[in-house]
Structure formats: C-alpha cells, structure tokens
Amino acid sequence: MNLLAEKAREQVARAGVRMARAGLVLGTWGNVSCRVSREDLVVITPSGMAYDALQPRDIVVVDLNGSVIEGERRPSTELELHLAIYRARPDVKAVMHTHSVFASAMAVARLPVPPVVEDVAQIVGGAVPVAEYAPAGSQELAANVVRALGQGGAVLLANHGLVGVGGSLDEAFNVCQIVEKAAQIYILAGLIGTPTILGENEVIDLRYRYLISYGQNKGGGERR
C-alpha cells in the first residue's frame, strides 16, 4: 500500500474519533471516508467498530467500484453512498455521515435546514435539502443522496441523519458541525418566534465573499 493511502487511513481514524467526541454520532453509528490524492482509491471507516478504539489498520481501502484493496475489516455499510458521491463529485475529497440530534430531527420532519445564519451560506452554500427516504446502505439511498446533494455541501437523509462533504476531512467535519448548529438555532428560534431566513441574493453574496476573501491567503479559505 502506498504512503498516501497509509496517511489517509491515519487521517480517517482520527476524524472518526473527532466526530464522536464532538457528539455528532453515538456508539458505532455514522461513517467517514476520504479520497486518496491522485489515486482512484477511497479509505473508509469499518462497519460496527467504536471510534475510540479505531486504529489506522482498521480503516478499509477500496477502489471506486467498492472492491477492497487493503484491510481486514468489513467497510461501512454505507460504502455505496460514499462511492456514489465521489463518482458524481470529483471535487469532493471527504465525506462524513453523522446522526447529530438537531439535524436528524429536521431529517425526521423532512424539512430542509434553511440558511438562517451566515456560516451556512458561507461554508455549506445555502439551504440543506432532504434526500428522499430509502433503506440505509441501499443503492437507492445512494442515488437519492447524490440527486439531492447536487453541487451543495450537505444533505439530510430522511428519517436518518446528515451527510457533509468537503475538499478535506476538516472541511467535511466543519460542514457537519455548522449544519447541526443551524438546525438547532432554527428549531429554537421557531419556539420563540418566526425564524428569518436569509434571501437568495444574500446567500450568494455571502458565499462569494467567503470564497474570495476569507482566511489568511488571498483568494479565500477552504473550498470544495
């Protein structure tokens, strides 16, 4: 196995721990993957293993058809979902699937998370849509997610959870955190009044300004 794949396995193992410690998942649920740079390979968390016990050797390496290249564990049952996103979105380098409480509540209600705070517009790119329901791990779910995600940064899975994507594991993690925060704010705001949603032009302007001017380097911060 090449050094890039081995490094990616280490990064995915750490990302799984980070996801669990942030409260985005409980137990062994959820999954994380990343694309190996300059290779048609994906590394993904194994099925049914606790994140705090994960070692790089537990992370599974597959090709874009799902064939196991390296690893003795069974890959996540949501492998097809991850692969479908990578095949449809060459710009996506990392995928994180979480079951965070407020985002999942929106998914159960089958309501999109609207851009009620600026960072949803800046980093996610706008409202987070809901993919049509299909059984977990199915090809139908994978197709529904790809269709609903489009060129966006996140998508809710009806009666299930959230998927966030990005140009890196850090970005995918940030997307999932921001969507969870926005879902919580939207639900709480609805209890005390009527949430005000940012307009389409405001969303476009916020996203544009983020991409060209945020961060330390001219030209913006992380991009998908």
C-alpha positions, 0 to 999 in steps of 0.5 A: 500500500502506498504512503498516501493511502497509509496517511489517509487511513491515519487521517480517517481514524482520527476524524472518526474519533473527532466526530464522536467526541464532538457528539455528532454520532453515538456508539458505532453509528455514522461513517467517514471516508476520504479520497486518496490524492491522485489515486482512484482509491477511497479509505473508509471507516469499518462497519460496527467498530467504536471510534475510540478504539479505531486504529489506522489498520482498521480503516478499509481501502477500496477502489471506486467500484467498492472492491477492497484493496487493503484491510481486514475489516468489513467497510461501512455499510454505507460504502455505496453512498460514499462511492456514489458521491465521489463518482458524481463529485470529483471535487469532493475529497471527504465525506462524513455521515453523522446522526447529530440530534438537531439535524436528524430531527429536521431529517425526521420532519423532512424539512430542509435546514434553511440558511438562517445564519451566515456560516451556512451560506458561507461554508455549506452554500445555502439551504440543506435539502432532504434526500428522499427516504430509502433503506440505509446502505441501499443503492437507492439511498445512494442515488437519492443522496447524490440527486439531492446533494447536487453541487451543495455541501450537505444533505439530510437523509430522511428519517436518518441523519446528515451527510457533509462533504468537503475538499478535506476531512476538516472541511467535511467535519466543519460542514457537519458541525455548522449544519447541526448548529443551524438546525438547532438555532432554527428549531429554537428560534421557531419556539420563540418566534418566526425564524428569518431566513436569509434571501437568495441574493444574500446567500450568494453574496455571502458565499462569494465573499467567503470564497474570495476573501476569507482566511489568511491567503488571498483568494479565500479559505477552504473550498470544495 
